């Protein structure tokens, strides 16, 4: 929980090397989420399939507008 909380300079998260969705048990941006307090506006993933997986995940879907395919 709250692994990166309040690391305000953090604006991007690059998950493009991963072949799976990172399992979390809460919305990453809510008050107990691992990214609470950050200024992340982009979460990079490797391809459209991973973007779809994150966007459809019950917790990551709240950040679907921030998820981008890294080219």
Buried (B, 14 or more C-beta within 10 A) or exposed (E): EEEBBEBEEEEEBEBBEEEEBEEBEBBBBEEEBBBBBBEBEEBBBBEEEBBEBBBEBEBBEBBBEBBBEBE
